C-alpha cells in the first residue's frame, strides 16, 4: 500500500510539473538575476538615439587578417572577417535568438525570438520566433533553421558553438516558429541565457557537407547588412539591406545607421594608427596610455577633423599581469608566488613608463560591487568557503589585505625584505648574489611576451627581480608561436589579460576550474586546480538572487587573490576613443558596458 501511495504522489508531482511547464507565460526578455529593466512595451533602448539619421558610411580599422566569412568553424577561429558576428561592430550578417542590453549586467531582449518561455528552475527554454523574421533572400526564419544550426555547429563548429548542446537533454520542434530545449543535469542557471545568444543559420542556404571549410563566398543571413565587397586579408565592405525585417523593432531602433560599413585590416598597431592619422578609417579606440598622452599632435586633431573623448569605466577592471604556470615545480609554492608578486614595483613602472596613467589592480573585479577588495566577507561568503579553511588568509577574508605601495625607486628595501623572508620560508637563500634553493640551484625562469608593450613592462619587472638575485629571461615571440605555446602551456610565466564583466559565469570554469587545468587549449594559463575555486564557481553559477550572486563572486575573487596566480599589473579607469568629427554618438552617458558603436551615425547622412 505504501509503495502504491509513493507511486501515486510521484505521478501527481510529474503531472503538476507538466502543467506548470505548459502554462509558462511568454516573456519579452530574460535576466540572469532580477527582472529586465525595460517593460514589454518599451520603444527603444535607453542608450540610443531613436531618431538617428540613416545613411552615410563608416570605416573601422583592425589589426589582423582574414581568410573566411564563416566565423563558426575551427579553421577560421582567428582569421574570420570582422562584422559577421561581432559584439563590437554589431552582428551584421547573422543574428542571434536574443540581443544583450548594454545597460544591464546580463539581460537579453527578443530579436529573432519574439518571446521566450521558461520555468523558475530554468529546466527548459522555448523560443518563439518573430513571424516577420526573414533571411536576406526573402524566405522566413523557422524552427527548422534553429534545429539545423544547433546540430550543424555541434558536428562541425568550433568552441563554444560546438558545445552548446552538451547541456541539452532534448531539443524539440513545437511548431514551425517554436523550439523547446530541455536541459540535463549538467546545466546551470546561466546556461539558458548563453544558449539565447546563439546565432541562427539558414537551413535552405547552407551546405552542411562543406560547412567546416573556409570560404569567402557571402552567405544568406538575417542581419541588417549584406557583404558587397571582399578584398582578402585587406578589406571587407557591408551594405545595408533596404528590406531588413527588424529595422522598426524597439530593440533595433536607432541602431544600424550606416548605409555602408567597411573594415580595413593592418599588420600592426603602428601601421593601424598611422592609417588613422591619414584618414583611412574613422574610429580609433586607443588602449595605450602613452599614445593617448603623446600621439595626437598632428594636423587633423589641431583643425578639429578628429575629436577625442574619454569615457569613465562602469564595468570591472579585469585582471592583467604576469601569470605563473603552477604546473612548473618552481611556482608550486604559494609563498614563492606571493614573494614575486611583492617585487613588482607598480609605482616605478607607472611613473617612469606610463605618465602615471594607470591604476593598480587589486581585484579581478576591481571598480565594481563584485570586488572583494576592502570589504569583509559576509555570511554567505563564509558559508561558501567554510569547507576550505586554509584557502583564504584572514587579511583577505577581513578586507584588510592590500598590495604594497613602494617608494617608487624600483628597489624598495622594505618590500625586498618582506619578499626575501617568504622566499627563505620556501627554502631559498642568496649566495654570491644569486637566489638559490637548498641544493644551490639558481632561481631562474623565462617569461614569454607577445609584443613590444609587454616587453617594456617585463623589463621593468626583470629589474626589480634582479635586485634579489632572481634571473628572469624575457623572450618575445611571434603571434603564431605565442598562441601555440599558450595553448600547450609551454612556458614558466606569461603575460595575459583576464577580462571581467558584471555577469561572470560558465566561462570561469575554462579559466580557473580544476577540469580545465590539463586540457590543452583552455584558458587556465595558471594551471589552477583548487576545490575552493571550484566551489566558488559552482556557487556563482547557481545563485538565485542578486545578493547571493554578489557574495559568490566576492568569495571567488578572494580565493583567486589568495592563490597569487597572477602578479597584478594595472588597469585604466577610462576608455579612450578618437574619431572623425562627422561621426556622432547619442547624447548623455554611455551605457553600462561603455560606448556602443552600432548606435553611432554619420552626421553628413541625409534623412
GUDO-56878 format. One line per field, with one value per residue (C-alpha): residue number from 1; x negated, y, z negated. Coordinates in Angstrom, 2 decimals, always signed. Layout:
REM residues N
nr = NUM	... $
X = X	... $
Y = Y	... $
Z = Z	... $
***
This chain:
REM residues 607
nr = 1	2	3	4	5	6	7	8	9	10	11	12	13	14	15	16	17	18	19	20	21	22	23	24	25	26	27	28	29	30	31	32	33	34	35	36	37	38	39	40	41	42	43	44	45	46	47	48	49	50	51	52	53	54	55	56	57	58	59	60	61	62	63	64	65	66	67	68	69	70	71	72	73	74	75	76	77	78	79	80	81	82	83	84	85	86	87	88	89	90	91	92	93	94	95	96	97	98	99	100	101	102	103	104	105	106	107	108	109	110	111	112	113	114	115	116	117	118	119	120	121	122	123	124	125	126	127	128	129	130	131	132	133	134	135	136	137	138	139	140	141	142	143	144	145	146	147	148	149	150	151	152	153	154	155	156	157	158	159	160	161	162	163	164	165	166	167	168	169	170	171	172	173	174	175	176	177	178	179	180	181	182	183	184	185	186	187	188	189	190	191	192	193	194	195	196	197	198	199	200	201	202	203	204	205	206	207	208	209	210	211	212	213	214	215	216	217	218	219	220	221	222	223	224	225	226	227	228	229	230	231	232	233	234	235	236	237	238	239	240	241	242	243	244	245	246	247	248	249	250	251	252	253	254	255	256	257	258	259	260	261	262	263	264	265	266	267	268	269	270	271	272	273	274	275	276	277	278	279	280	281	282	283	284	285	286	287	288	289	290	291	292	293	294	295	296	297	298	299	300	301	302	303	304	305	306	307	308	309	310	311	312	313	314	315	316	317	318	319	320	321	322	323	324	325	326	327	328	329	330	331	332	333	334	335	336	337	338	339	340	341	342	343	344	345	346	347	348	349	350	351	352	353	354	355	356	357	358	359	360	361	362	363	364	365	366	367	368	369	370	371	372	373	374	375	376	377	378	379	380	381	382	383	384	385	386	387	388	389	390	391	392	393	394	395	396	397	398	399	400	401	402	403	404	405	406	407	408	409	410	411	412	413	414	415	416	417	418	419	420	421	422	423	424	425	426	427	428	429	430	431	432	433	434	435	436	437	438	439	440	441	442	443	444	445	446	447	448	449	450	451	452	453	454	455	456	457	458	459	460	461	462	463	464	465	466	467	468	469	470	471	472	473	474	475	476	477	478	479	480	481	482	483	484	485	486	487	488	489	490	491	492	493	494	495	496	497	498	499	500	501	502	503	504	505	506	507	508	509	510	511	512	513	514	515	516	517	518	519	520	521	522	523	524	525	526	527	528	529	530	531	532	533	534	535	536	537	538	539	540	541	542	543	544	545	546	547	548	549	550	551	552	553	554	555	556	557	558	559	560	561	562	563	564	565	566	567	568	569	570	571	572	573	574	575	576	577	578	579	580	581	582	583	584	585	586	587	588	589	590	591	592	593	594	595	596	597	598	599	600	601	602	603	604	605	606	607 $
X = +0.00	-2.80	-4.58	-1.38	-0.99	-4.58	-3.99	-0.74	-2.39	-5.26	-2.81	-0.89	-4.10	-5.02	-1.59	-1.73	-5.19	-3.91	-1.02	-3.42	-5.56	-2.56	-1.36	-4.70	-3.96	-5.87	-8.11	-9.86	-13.14	-15.11	-17.68	-20.33	-19.23	-16.19	-13.90	-14.63	-14.77	-12.61	-8.90	-7.34	-6.12	-9.49	-10.04	-13.84	-16.96	-17.88	-21.37	-20.46	-19.05	-15.83	-15.86	-19.47	-19.96	-20.18	-22.76	-26.41	-29.21	-31.86	-35.19	-36.73	-40.36	-41.63	-44.96	-44.96	-43.81	-41.03	-40.57	-36.95	-33.49	-32.49	-33.33	-31.80	-34.42	-37.78	-39.71	-38.70	-38.93	-41.45	-41.14	-37.47	-36.16	-35.01	-31.35	-29.82	-29.02	-30.64	-29.96	-31.81	-30.53	-27.25	-26.03	-25.83	-25.05	-23.91	-21.63	-21.11	-17.93	-18.09	-20.08	-22.01	-21.32	-24.49	-22.99	-22.22	-24.57	-23.11	-19.69	-18.52	-15.67	-13.99	-15.36	-14.85	-12.90	-9.91	-9.35	-10.63	-9.14	-10.94	-10.28	-11.59	-14.17	-15.30	-14.98	-13.89	-13.55	-11.30	-11.99	-9.03	-10.28	-9.09	-6.81	-8.30	-11.89	-13.29	-16.54	-18.15	-16.70	-13.18	-12.48	-11.17	-13.30	-11.82	-12.16	-13.86	-16.63	-17.28	-17.45	-19.61	-22.01	-22.43	-23.12	-25.48	-27.51	-27.64	-29.07	-31.26	-31.51	-34.23	-34.02	-31.93	-29.33	-30.22	-29.42	-26.07	-24.08	-26.18	-23.79	-20.64	-18.68	-16.08	-15.56	-12.10	-10.12	-6.91	-5.63	-7.00	-8.04	-8.82	-11.61	-11.97	-15.25	-15.04	-18.27	-20.09	-21.70	-24.92	-23.07	-23.01	-21.02	-23.18	-23.02	-19.63	-21.00	-24.16	-22.04	-19.93	-22.99	-23.39	-23.36	-20.92	-21.88	-19.57	-19.00	-17.96	-21.10	-23.82	-25.78	-26.34	-28.91	-31.32	-30.44	-33.75	-35.74	-36.91	-35.18	-34.95	-31.56	-28.99	-26.18	-22.49	-21.82	-19.01	-21.01	-20.82	-23.69	-24.95	-28.58	-29.14	-32.93	-35.76	-39.48	-41.04	-43.15	-42.68	-39.08	-35.50	-32.54	-28.95	-25.91	-22.66	-19.59	-16.61	-14.31	-15.74	-12.89	-13.78	-14.58	-11.46	-11.62	-12.19	-15.36	-16.81	-15.57	-18.47	-20.95	-22.49	-22.53	-25.11	-24.38	-27.90	-30.33	-33.91	-36.58	-40.23	-42.95	-46.52	-49.61	-50.50	-49.20	-51.76	-50.50	-46.93	-47.44	-49.37	-46.48	-44.03	-46.08	-45.90	-42.11	-41.97	-39.38	-37.14	-37.19	-40.25	-39.72	-43.08	-44.31	-47.75	-48.23	-51.45	-49.91	-46.85	-49.09	-51.68	-50.44	-47.87	-49.99	-49.05	-47.03	-43.71	-43.49	-44.56	-41.98	-39.14	-38.75	-39.49	-37.92	-38.98	-36.77	-37.24	-34.64	-34.53	-34.51	-31.50	-32.48	-35.03	-38.71	-39.52	-42.99	-46.12	-49.55	-52.26	-50.78	-52.63	-52.43	-51.90	-52.47	-56.16	-57.75	-59.35	-55.95	-54.12	-54.69	-52.27	-54.93	-57.17	-54.35	-53.50	-57.13	-57.45	-54.14	-55.52	-58.58	-56.67	-57.13	-53.95	-54.70	-58.04	-56.63	-53.55	-55.59	-58.56	-56.80	-53.19	-52.98	-51.00	-48.05	-47.22	-45.58	-46.91	-44.60	-43.73	-40.85	-39.66	-36.53	-38.20	-35.99	-32.69	-30.41	-31.59	-35.09	-36.11	-38.85	-38.45	-35.27	-34.93	-33.41	-29.69	-27.88	-27.19	-30.84	-31.98	-29.45	-30.87	-34.46	-33.94	-34.84	-38.22	-39.66	-43.16	-42.17	-41.97	-44.08	-42.47	-43.52	-41.78	-38.69	-38.51	-39.10	-42.32	-44.69	-46.35	-49.30	-52.32	-52.90	-56.59	-58.74	-58.91	-62.62	-62.27	-64.31	-62.21	-64.20	-61.23	-59.36	-62.50	-62.93	-59.32	-59.72	-63.03	-61.51	-58.87	-61.49	-63.57	-60.49	-60.16	-63.76	-65.71	-68.72	-71.02	-74.52	-77.09	-74.41	-72.06	-68.90	-69.39	-67.49	-68.71	-70.82	-72.43	-70.45	-69.84	-66.29	-65.91	-62.94	-61.66	-58.85	-57.17	-55.84	-53.86	-54.70	-56.83	-54.35	-54.50	-58.27	-58.64	-56.76	-58.58	-61.97	-60.83	-59.82	-63.07	-64.98	-63.16	-63.63	-67.34	-67.84	-67.08	-69.23	-66.35	-67.19	-64.15	-64.84	-62.42	-61.54	-59.18	-57.80	-55.63	-51.87	-51.67	-54.26	-52.68	-49.29	-50.71	-52.74	-49.88	-47.53	-50.00	-51.12	-54.72	-56.09	-57.15	-55.45	-53.28	-51.54	-47.79	-44.61	-41.51	-38.54	-35.73	-32.09	-29.21	-27.90	-30.73	-29.53	-30.47	-33.49	-35.23	-35.44	-37.62	-39.83	-40.29	-38.35	-40.16	-38.61	-40.45	-43.90	-45.26	-43.01	-45.18	-43.56	-41.81	-42.36	-43.63	-47.03	-47.98	-47.25	-44.88	-43.23	-41.59	-38.47	-37.78	-37.83	-35.51	-33.09	-33.02	-32.39	-29.57	-28.06	-28.06	-26.60	-23.71	-22.97	-19.28	-19.35	-21.49	-22.76	-23.79	-25.47	-27.47	-28.58	-29.60	-31.71	-33.39	-34.22	-35.61	-37.66	-39.15	-40.22	-41.91	-43.72	-44.83	-46.35	-48.68	-48.30	-48.84	-51.12	-48.53	-49.70	-47.24	-44.11	-42.68	-39.85	-38.75	-38.21	-39.65	-38.31	-39.36	-37.08	-36.30	-34.17	-31.46	-30.73	-28.33	-27.01	-23.87	-23.81	-24.14	-26.21	-27.42	-25.68	-26.97	-29.29	-30.76	-30.34	-28.27	-29.48	-26.38	-24.34	-26.66	-25.92	-27.27	-26.16	-26.50	-23.82	-20.53	-17.31 $
Y = +0.00	+2.42	+1.71	+2.48	+5.80	+6.76	+5.96	+7.94	+11.01	+10.73	+10.59	+13.56	+15.61	+14.81	+15.87	+19.10	+19.80	+19.19	+21.58	+24.23	+23.87	+24.02	+27.21	+29.06	+32.57	+34.00	+36.92	+39.57	+39.47	+37.43	+38.45	+36.45	+37.93	+40.04	+41.40	+43.10	+46.89	+47.58	+46.66	+44.69	+47.90	+49.71	+51.86	+51.86	+51.11	+53.94	+54.47	+55.05	+57.99	+56.60	+59.46	+59.00	+59.82	+56.84	+56.85	+57.68	+55.33	+54.40	+52.59	+50.68	+49.57	+46.38	+44.58	+41.15	+39.44	+37.13	+34.22	+33.32	+34.81	+31.80	+32.60	+29.44	+26.88	+25.80	+26.82	+30.45	+30.82	+33.66	+34.79	+35.33	+38.66	+41.08	+42.05	+38.72	+38.06	+40.79	+42.22	+45.45	+46.39	+44.51	+41.22	+42.49	+39.23	+36.54	+37.39	+35.69	+34.50	+37.30	+40.51	+41.72	+45.07	+47.11	+48.93	+45.94	+43.34	+40.37	+40.90	+39.69	+41.01	+39.17	+39.53	+36.51	+35.09	+37.37	+35.83	+33.02	+30.71	+29.14	+27.89	+29.11	+26.31	+27.11	+23.47	+24.39	+27.33	+27.74	+30.23	+31.63	+33.18	+36.52	+35.73	+38.72	+37.41	+36.91	+35.81	+38.13	+36.03	+36.67	+33.25	+33.10	+32.11	+28.91	+26.43	+24.06	+26.65	+26.68	+22.89	+22.64	+25.28	+23.67	+20.25	+21.62	+23.64	+20.62	+18.47	+20.92	+24.14	+25.49	+26.09	+27.45	+26.82	+23.13	+22.54	+24.35	+21.09	+19.37	+20.58	+19.83	+16.65	+17.22	+19.67	+19.56	+21.44	+22.73	+24.44	+26.00	+29.01	+27.48	+25.27	+24.00	+22.98	+20.81	+20.80	+17.92	+17.68	+19.43	+22.67	+25.71	+28.90	+30.86	+28.38	+29.38	+32.89	+31.58	+29.45	+32.51	+34.24	+31.51	+32.62	+31.02	+29.90	+29.25	+25.54	+26.05	+28.06	+26.26	+23.29	+21.07	+18.94	+21.83	+23.91	+23.25	+24.65	+28.28	+30.36	+33.91	+33.30	+35.63	+33.73	+34.32	+35.96	+37.54	+40.59	+44.24	+44.08	+42.16	+41.66	+43.80	+43.64	+41.41	+42.04	+39.00	+39.98	+43.70	+44.90	+43.76	+46.02	+45.64	+47.36	+47.88	+45.90	+48.03	+45.13	+44.40	+42.80	+44.15	+47.79	+49.08	+46.79	+48.64	+46.58	+47.84	+51.43	+53.89	+51.13	+50.06	+53.63	+53.48	+52.61	+51.19	+49.72	+48.84	+47.12	+47.70	+45.28	+46.17	+44.16	+46.05	+48.61	+51.11	+50.75	+50.94	+54.23	+55.80	+54.90	+56.52	+59.70	+59.76	+59.33	+55.71	+54.83	+56.73	+55.41	+54.53	+53.04	+53.75	+51.33	+52.91	+55.46	+56.63	+57.06	+58.84	+61.30	+61.88	+60.60	+63.20	+66.15	+66.02	+68.41	+66.51	+66.88	+70.50	+71.54	+69.63	+66.93	+64.36	+64.60	+62.73	+61.55	+59.85	+57.56	+56.61	+52.86	+51.40	+47.77	+45.69	+46.12	+42.53	+41.27	+41.88	+40.81	+38.20	+34.70	+31.94	+28.48	+26.47	+23.28	+24.25	+22.99	+26.41	+28.02	+25.29	+27.07	+29.94	+31.67	+31.94	+33.38	+35.86	+36.96	+37.60	+39.49	+41.82	+42.56	+44.12	+47.89	+49.34	+52.86	+52.97	+51.49	+53.71	+56.89	+56.04	+54.28	+55.47	+59.06	+57.81	+56.96	+53.61	+52.36	+49.34	+46.36	+44.80	+42.53	+40.52	+42.72	+45.96	+49.02	+47.18	+45.88	+42.36	+43.13	+41.76	+44.35	+46.40	+44.56	+42.00	+38.69	+38.41	+35.39	+33.83	+34.15	+32.50	+29.71	+29.03	+28.98	+27.21	+23.77	+25.23	+26.89	+27.21	+28.59	+32.26	+34.01	+36.24	+39.54	+38.79	+37.48	+40.57	+43.03	+44.43	+42.89	+45.14	+45.13	+47.10	+50.68	+51.18	+54.28	+54.29	+53.56	+50.11	+48.80	+49.45	+47.72	+47.23	+45.31	+43.38	+42.23	+41.02	+39.14	+37.59	+36.39	+34.49	+33.02	+31.89	+30.16	+28.37	+27.12	+29.75	+31.89	+34.37	+33.08	+35.11	+37.50	+34.77	+33.37	+29.61	+26.64	+24.20	+22.39	+25.59	+25.69	+29.27	+30.60	+31.25	+31.17	+32.54	+34.98	+34.80	+38.06	+38.84	+42.41	+45.45	+46.83	+43.69	+43.55	+47.11	+46.27	+42.95	+44.70	+46.85	+43.72	+41.99	+44.89	+44.52	+40.75	+41.01	+43.05	+39.88	+37.64	+36.27	+35.70	+36.18	+35.96	+37.59	+36.19	+37.95	+35.56	+35.95	+35.64	+32.10	+30.78	+32.70	+31.14	+27.64	+27.76	+29.35	+26.56	+23.84	+25.63	+25.67	+28.48	+29.34	+32.70	+34.53	+37.88	+37.62	+39.61	+38.15	+40.37	+40.52	+41.50	+42.10	+38.64	+36.11	+32.61	+29.31	+30.80	+30.83	+27.03	+27.26	+29.89	+28.60	+25.36	+22.14	+20.40	+22.78	+22.54	+19.85	+20.48	+21.99	+24.97	+26.03	+29.47	+28.01	+29.52	+29.39	+25.68	+26.29	+23.23	+24.14	+22.68	+26.14	+27.70	+25.00	+25.52	+29.28	+28.91	+26.48	+28.95	+31.83	+29.67	+28.55	+31.78	+32.63	+36.20	+39.22	+39.27	+35.61	+36.13	+39.10	+37.14	+34.15	+36.29	+38.02	+34.66	+33.56	+36.76	+36.14	+32.60	+33.77	+36.59	+34.25	+31.88	+34.55	+33.08	+36.44	+39.37	+42.15	+44.94	+47.75	+48.92	+52.09	+53.86	+55.25	+54.25	+56.44	+56.89	+59.19	+59.59	+61.76	+64.74	+63.76	+60.66	+61.31	+59.36	+59.62	+62.36	+61.55	+58.99	+55.88	+52.64	+50.38	+48.45	+51.58	+53.39	+51.43	+51.81	+50.34	+53.31	+55.97	+57.67	+59.78	+63.41	+64.04	+61.44	+62.59	+61.73 $
Z = +0.00	-0.93	+2.35	+4.28	+2.43	+3.23	+6.90	+6.84	+5.33	+7.81	+10.70	+9.30	+8.95	+12.54	+13.77	+11.79	+13.21	+16.73	+16.12	+14.80	+17.91	+20.20	+18.50	+18.71	+19.89	+22.88	+21.88	+24.00	+22.05	+19.52	+16.91	+15.12	+11.79	+11.01	+13.69	+17.03	+16.74	+19.80	+19.98	+22.80	+24.46	+24.46	+27.56	+27.81	+25.80	+23.41	+24.82	+28.47	+30.41	+31.93	+34.45	+35.56	+39.27	+41.60	+44.37	+44.94	+44.13	+41.62	+41.85	+38.94	+38.68	+37.06	+36.68	+38.31	+41.45	+42.63	+44.99	+44.27	+43.83	+41.75	+38.10	+36.66	+37.71	+36.30	+39.42	+39.01	+35.23	+35.56	+39.18	+39.97	+41.20	+38.53	+38.50	+39.48	+35.81	+33.77	+30.29	+31.11	+34.57	+34.37	+35.82	+39.36	+41.21	+38.76	+35.88	+32.56	+30.91	+28.36	+28.01	+24.98	+23.37	+22.97	+19.98	+17.74	+16.23	+18.13	+19.65	+23.05	+25.16	+28.01	+31.54	+33.82	+30.92	+30.39	+26.96	+24.77	+22.16	+19.21	+15.70	+12.36	+12.19	+15.73	+16.65	+20.16	+22.51	+25.52	+28.30	+30.21	+33.44	+34.77	+37.74	+39.58	+39.40	+42.89	+44.48	+46.98	+49.82	+48.52	+47.01	+43.40	+40.42	+38.97	+36.16	+38.61	+39.05	+35.29	+35.04	+38.15	+36.81	+33.40	+34.90	+37.54	+35.04	+32.72	+35.50	+37.41	+35.43	+33.19	+29.44	+27.86	+30.60	+30.79	+27.11	+26.92	+26.97	+24.29	+21.60	+23.61	+22.91	+25.61	+28.48	+29.97	+32.59	+31.03	+34.17	+37.34	+35.25	+31.84	+30.49	+26.93	+25.28	+22.16	+20.15	+18.50	+15.07	+16.22	+16.94	+14.65	+14.24	+16.65	+19.48	+20.95	+21.44	+23.12	+25.45	+26.27	+27.72	+30.34	+34.00	+36.44	+39.96	+42.94	+43.49	+47.11	+47.99	+46.02	+47.38	+44.36	+46.20	+46.80	+43.75	+41.98	+44.92	+45.05	+47.69	+48.97	+50.56	+48.93	+47.26	+46.68	+43.32	+41.34	+40.27	+41.37	+43.90	+46.90	+47.90	+51.00	+51.44	+50.26	+50.68	+48.96	+45.98	+46.67	+46.55	+46.27	+47.03	+45.88	+47.44	+45.55	+46.58	+47.58	+46.72	+43.27	+41.33	+37.84	+38.64	+36.84	+33.80	+30.50	+29.88	+33.18	+33.31	+33.50	+34.45	+37.79	+39.06	+41.86	+45.45	+45.73	+43.20	+44.16	+42.08	+43.02	+41.87	+40.83	+39.97	+36.78	+34.31	+35.60	+39.17	+37.93	+36.09	+38.98	+41.28	+38.89	+38.88	+42.68	+42.74	+43.92	+41.25	+38.87	+35.29	+33.20	+29.71	+28.07	+25.41	+24.96	+22.21	+23.80	+27.24	+25.83	+23.99	+26.72	+30.08	+31.20	+32.26	+35.94	+38.15	+38.19	+34.40	+34.41	+37.03	+35.38	+38.03	+35.33	+31.87	+28.75	+25.93	+22.57	+21.03	+17.37	+16.97	+15.18	+15.56	+13.61	+14.36	+15.20	+14.41	+16.46	+15.34	+15.13	+14.86	+13.01	+14.55	+11.38	+13.37	+13.09	+9.83	+9.42	+8.84	+6.91	+3.57	+2.98	+0.84	+3.87	+5.95	+3.23	+2.89	+6.63	+6.56	+3.89	+6.02	+8.93	+8.44	+9.90	+8.68	+10.52	+13.74	+13.75	+13.30	+15.49	+18.37	+18.46	+17.16	+14.11	+16.36	+14.75	+11.57	+9.69	+9.96	+6.59	+7.56	+10.53	+10.38	+9.30	+9.53	+9.14	+6.41	+7.23	+5.94	+2.55	+2.09	-1.08	-2.11	-4.90	-3.84	-4.56	-5.98	-2.58	-1.52	-4.73	-4.18	-0.71	-1.98	-5.34	-3.90	-2.83	-5.97	-4.54	-1.14	-2.08	-4.75	-7.37	-5.81	-2.52	-4.33	-6.55	-3.72	-5.17	-2.61	-0.06	+2.29	+1.09	+2.21	+2.94	+2.65	+6.47	+6.62	+8.10	+5.16	+2.06	-0.68	-2.99	-0.29	+0.67	-2.94	-3.11	+0.18	-0.88	-4.17	-2.20	+0.12	-2.87	-4.31	-0.96	-1.16	+0.79	-0.12	+1.56	+2.33	+4.24	+5.45	+6.70	+5.19	+4.88	+3.46	+0.82	+3.43	+4.63	+7.88	+9.06	+9.18	+12.90	+15.25	+18.53	+19.33	+22.73	+24.15	+27.27	+28.26	+27.52	+25.00	+22.88	+23.24	+21.92	+18.74	+18.44	+18.45	+15.53	+13.61	+14.55	+12.98	+9.65	+9.53	+10.29	+7.10	+5.14	+7.30	+9.41	+13.06	+15.30	+19.04	+21.49	+24.87	+27.26	+29.86	+32.94	+32.72	+34.08	+31.60	+28.73	+29.42	+29.86	+26.66	+24.75	+25.76	+24.73	+21.52	+22.72	+20.55	+16.99	+16.94	+19.46	+19.69	+20.05	+19.63	+18.00	+18.90	+16.39	+16.57	+14.20	+15.04	+14.71	+15.45	+17.03	+18.82	+15.41	+15.47	+18.57	+16.93	+13.39	+12.88	+11.99	+15.01	+17.37	+15.78	+18.10	+21.09	+23.82	+25.44	+22.25	+20.71	+17.44	+18.06	+14.38	+14.02	+11.12	+9.57	+6.28	+4.65	+3.19	+6.65	+7.98	+5.11	+5.61	+9.34	+8.62	+6.14	+8.60	+11.37	+9.19	+7.29	+7.47	+6.15	+6.91	+3.31	+3.38	+6.74	+5.47	+2.42	+4.54	+6.89	+3.97	+2.39	+5.75	+6.01	+2.57	+3.48	+6.68	+4.90	+2.11	+4.65	+6.08	+9.55	+11.23	+10.44	+10.84	+13.10	+13.71	+15.49	+16.94	+15.19	+18.55	+22.16	+24.89	+28.40	+31.23	+34.24	+37.26	+36.32	+38.81	+36.73	+33.83	+30.86	+28.69	+26.06	+22.38	+20.56	+22.33	+21.27	+18.53	+20.83	+22.43	+25.73	+28.25	+31.83	+33.58	+32.27	+33.75	+37.07	+39.91	+39.47	+43.21	+43.95	+45.41	+43.59 $
***
